[in-house]
Amino acid sequence: MPTSRIRIAVVAVAIAVLALVAVPTSAVAATPTGWVRVAHLSPDTRPVDVRLASLGGSSKVLAVDDVSYGAVSKYLPLPVGNYAVAMRPAGGSASSTPVVQTFVTVTAGRAATVAVFGTNADLKTKVIDDSLTLPKSGKARVRVVQASTAAAPVTVTAAPATTIVSDATTTTVSPYADVTAGTWKLTAVGGTKTTTATVALEAGQIASVLVLDDASGGIVLRRVLDSASVGGVPKGYLATGGGYLAHQADQRRELILTAGGLGLLAAAGLVTGVAVRRRARA
C-alpha cells in the first residue's frame, strides 16, 4: 500500500475515534445543572415521601423517600428550570393529598434547600439558598436555621460571647458567617429552654446548625453539612449529594478523553502495523 494511502487511513481512524469521544463529552457539558435537597423541620408531622416534577414538560419525577423530622436529604442534581414539590406521608399512595405542595426554581451552579417548618396544623415552606463558594483557607462557614416551635424566639451564641442570631422566630435563617475552623461551643436559649452543643467545623466546610424540638419538650442543636472541599472536590462543588455526582461526571469525562486518546494511538498503531506487514509480504 502506498505511503499516502496509509496516512489517509490513519487520519480517517483518528477522526472517527475523536467523533466518538466528542459526542458524550459535549452532551454532558451541554446541560446546566443545579442542586436541590429537602429538610423536614415540622416536629409533629410524620415522615414524608417527596416528589419533584419538572414544570417544563418532562415526564420524569424525582423521588426522595421517608424523610423524617430533623432530617435533610442528599442533594438531587437537576437540570435548570421550575419544579413542583409535593410531600406526602411516607408509604402513602401517589394519588393521596400532599401534606405540602410548593415550587422551586433550579438555577445553574446553585444549590437550594426546600424546608418545611411549623406544626402540622400550620405548615410553612421556605426555599433556602445554600452557599457553594468555599471559605478562605483555614476558615469554615456556618449559619443557623431556627426550626423550633417549642422555644421561639431563640438566641444562639458561640462561646465566649459571640451572638450568631438573636430573637429568631421559627423559619429564620441567619446569614452565613466565616469563622476560624475548629471546635465551637454553641448555646441556644428560647424562653426557659436552653441547650448547648459542641460543633466541629473543619477548614473548607460549610454547615447549617438546626435548632430543633426534642422529644421531652426542650430544644436541641444539630449540624448539617452543606458543602466542603474534601476528596479533591473542586471549588464550588458539593461534597454531598449532587455535588459528588457532578465531581464523578468530571472524572468520567476525563476517563472518556483518556480512553479516546489511547484508542486513537492504538488504532493508528494497528493500521500502521497491518500496512507494514502487507509491504513486507509484498
C-alpha positions, 0 to 999 in steps of 0.5 A, a space after each residue: 500500500 502506498 505511503 499516502 494511502 496509509 496516512 489517509 487511513 490513519 487520519 480517517 481512524 483518528 477522526 472517527 475515534 475523536 467523533 466518538 469521544 466528542 459526542 458524550 463529552 459535549 452532551 454532558 457539558 451541554 446541560 446546566 445543572 443545579 442542586 436541590 435537597 429537602 429538610 423536614 423541620 415540622 416536629 409533629 408531622 410524620 415522615 414524608 415521601 417527596 416528589 419533584 416534577 419538572 414544570 417544563 414538560 418532562 415526564 420524569 419525577 424525582 423521588 426522595 423517600 421517608 424523610 423524617 423530622 430533623 432530617 435533610 436529604 442528599 442533594 438531587 442534581 437537576 437540570 435548570 428550570 421550575 419544579 413542583 414539590 409535593 410531600 406526602 406521608 411516607 408509604 402513602 399512595 401517589 394519588 393521596 393529598 400532599 401534606 405540602 405542595 410548593 415550587 422551586 426554581 433550579 438555577 445553574 451552579 446553585 444549590 437550594 434547600 426546600 424546608 418545611 417548618 411549623 406544626 402540622 396544623 400550620 405548615 410553612 415552606 421556605 426555599 433556602 439558598 445554600 452557599 457553594 463558594 468555599 471559605 478562605 483557607 483555614 476558615 469554615 462557614 456556618 449559619 443557623 436555621 431556627 426550626 423550633 416551635 417549642 422555644 421561639 424566639 431563640 438566641 444562639 451564641 458561640 462561646 465566649 460571647 459571640 451572638 450568631 442570631 438573636 430573637 429568631 422566630 421559627 423559619 429564620 435563617 441567619 446569614 452565613 458567617 466565616 469563622 476560624 475552623 475548629 471546635 465551637 461551643 454553641 448555646 441556644 436559649 428560647 424562653 426557659 429552654 436552653 441547650 448547648 452543643 459542641 460543633 466541629 467545623 473543619 477548614 473548607 466546610 460549610 454547615 447549617 446548625 438546626 435548632 430543633 424540638 426534642 422529644 421531652 419538650 426542650 430544644 436541641 442543636 444539630 449540624 448539617 453539612 452543606 458543602 466542603 472541599 474534601 476528596 479533591 472536590 473542586 471549588 464550588 462543588 458539593 461534597 454531598 449529594 449532587 455535588 459528588 455526582 457532578 465531581 464523578 461526571 468530571 472524572 468520567 469525562 476525563 476517563 472518556 478523553 483518556 480512553 479516546 486518546 489511547 484508542 486513537 494511538 492504538 488504532 493508528 498503531 494497528 493500521 500502521 502495523 497491518 500496512 507494514 506487514 502487507 509491504 513486507 509480504 509484498 
